[in-house]
């Protein structure tokens, strides 16, 4: 996955020469899932929300991208207080984070929002009043200080369920 939290793993693969034995590609989570769904790769670190899109799948490792509390790379960001949010723009690169937001809204926060999908061209910094955006990965570090309010979604899941959250897993 094309984010800083996987760099140590990628470093290990390249330092021991494993990358010479395989074709190693780095993509955003949604692209990793699409490649596995379309049978253009044999294995991928894919969002858990993409698993139902596969006709057959096998989780091939206990290693994952997960969080047991604050993670700072899966955020709900806004310029208004949480209780004033009416619309949420959804990160197009991660199905798991989008699903997590929707589950938390329904089951934990007991709130209804207007959910708006985004695309690559969307300007995350240019949202209106009473709007929020779900962001993932390295862009959270880049943009979090541009917003007045933030909610760490992994921590919200931990508070709600008492359990860690798995965002992506190694799947064949």
C-alpha positions in Angstrom: 0.0 0.0 0.0 1.2 3.4 -0.9 1.3 4.9 2.6 4.0 5.6 5.2 2.7 2.9 7.6 3.8 0.2 5.1 7.2 1.6 4.4 9.0 -0.6 7.1 7.4 -3.7 5.6 8.4 -2.7 2.0 11.9 -1.9 3.3 12.2 -5.4 4.7 11.0 -6.9 1.4 13.5 -5.0 -0.7 16.5 -5.4 1.8 16.2 -9.2 1.8 15.8 -9.4 -2.0 12.3 -10.6 -2.0 11.4 -7.9 -4.5 13.7 -9.5 -7.0 11.5 -12.7 -6.8 8.2 -11.1 -7.4 6.6 -8.1 -9.2 6.0 -5.7 -6.3 3.6 -2.9 -6.9 2.5 -0.1 -4.5 -1.0 1.4 -4.9 -3.8 3.0 -2.9 -5.9 0.5 -1.0 -8.9 0.7 -3.5 -6.5 0.1 -6.4 -5.0 -3.0 -4.6 -8.5 -4.4 -4.2 -9.4 -3.7 -7.8 -6.3 -5.5 -9.1 -7.2 -8.6 -6.9 -10.8 -8.5 -8.0 -9.8 -8.2 -11.6 -7.3 -11.1 -11.3 -4.3 -8.9 -12.3 -2.4 -9.8 -9.1 -2.1 -12.9 -7.1 -2.0 -11.3 -3.6 -2.8 -7.9 -2.2 -3.0 -5.9 1.0 -6.6 -5.0 0.4 -9.3 -3.2 2.5 -11.4 -5.7 4.5 -14.5 -4.0 3.0 -13.5 -5.3 -0.4 -13.6 -8.9 0.7 -17.3 -9.4 -0.3 -16.4 -8.2 -3.8 -14.2 -11.3 -4.3 -15.8 -14.5 -5.6 -13.3 -16.5 -3.5 -10.6 -15.3 -1.2 -8.1 -16.5 1.3 -6.6 -14.3 4.0 -2.9 -15.4 3.9 -1.3 -13.8 6.9 -2.0 -12.7 10.5 -0.3 -9.3 9.5 -2.6 -6.5 8.6 -3.1 -2.7 8.7 -5.0 -2.2 11.9 -5.3 0.0 14.9 -6.0 -0.4 18.6 -7.0 3.2 19.4 -5.7 6.5 17.9 -4.0 6.0 14.5 -3.9 9.6 13.0 -4.2 8.2 9.5 -8.0 7.7 9.3 -9.7 10.9 10.2 -13.0 12.8 10.0 -12.0 16.4 9.5 -14.2 19.5 9.5 -14.3 23.2 10.2 -17.4 23.0 12.4 -18.1 21.2 15.7 -18.9 17.5 15.3 -22.6 18.0 16.3 -23.0 20.6 13.4 -21.9 18.3 10.6 -24.6 17.5 8.1 -22.7 16.2 5.0 -19.6 13.9 4.8 -17.4 13.6 1.8 -16.1 10.0 1.5 -12.5 9.1 0.7 -12.4 7.3 -2.7 -9.2 5.4 -1.9 -10.5 3.2 1.0 -13.7 1.2 1.3 -12.9 0.2 4.8 -12.7 3.7 6.1 -15.9 4.7 4.4 -17.7 1.7 5.8 -16.3 2.4 9.3 -17.6 6.0 9.1 -21.1 4.8 8.1 -21.2 2.1 10.9 -20.0 4.6 13.5 -22.6 7.1 12.4 -25.5 4.6 12.5 -24.5 2.5 15.6 -22.3 4.7 17.8 -23.1 8.3 17.0 -26.8 7.7 16.2 -26.6 10.3 13.4 -27.7 10.6 9.8 -25.6 12.4 7.2 -25.7 13.1 3.6 -22.9 10.9 2.3 -21.0 12.2 -0.8 -18.5 10.2 -2.8 -15.4 11.9 -4.0 -12.9 11.2 -6.9 -9.3 11.9 -7.6 -10.1 15.5 -8.6 -11.9 16.4 -5.4 -10.4 19.3 -3.4 -10.5 18.0 0.2 -9.6 21.4 1.6 -12.5 23.2 -0.1 -15.4 21.9 1.9 -18.3 24.1 3.1 -19.7 24.9 6.5 -21.5 21.9 8.2 -19.4 19.5 6.0 -16.7 17.1 6.9 -14.4 14.8 5.0 -13.0 11.3 5.7 -9.3 11.2 4.9 -6.8 8.3 5.1 -3.1 7.7 4.9 -0.3 10.2 4.5 -2.7 13.0 3.4 -4.0 13.1 7.0 -0.6 14.4 8.2 -0.6 16.9 5.3 -4.1 18.3 5.8 -5.1 17.7 9.5 -3.8 21.2 10.6 -5.9 22.8 7.8 -9.1 21.9 9.7 -10.4 23.1 13.1 -11.8 19.8 14.2 -10.8 16.2 13.8 -12.1 12.8 14.9 -9.8 9.7 14.8 -12.1 7.0 13.4 -9.9 4.1 14.7 -10.2 5.6 18.2 -14.0 6.0 17.8 -14.2 2.3 16.9 -12.2 1.3 19.9 -14.4 3.5 22.2 -17.6 2.0 20.6 -16.7 -1.6 20.4 -13.8 -2.1 22.8 -11.9 -3.9 19.9 -9.1 -3.0 17.5 -10.0 -2.3 13.9 -8.6 -4.1 10.9 -8.5 -1.8 7.8 -6.7 -4.1 5.3 -5.4 -7.7 5.2 -3.2 -9.8 3.0 -5.5 -11.6 0.7 -5.2 -14.1 -2.2 
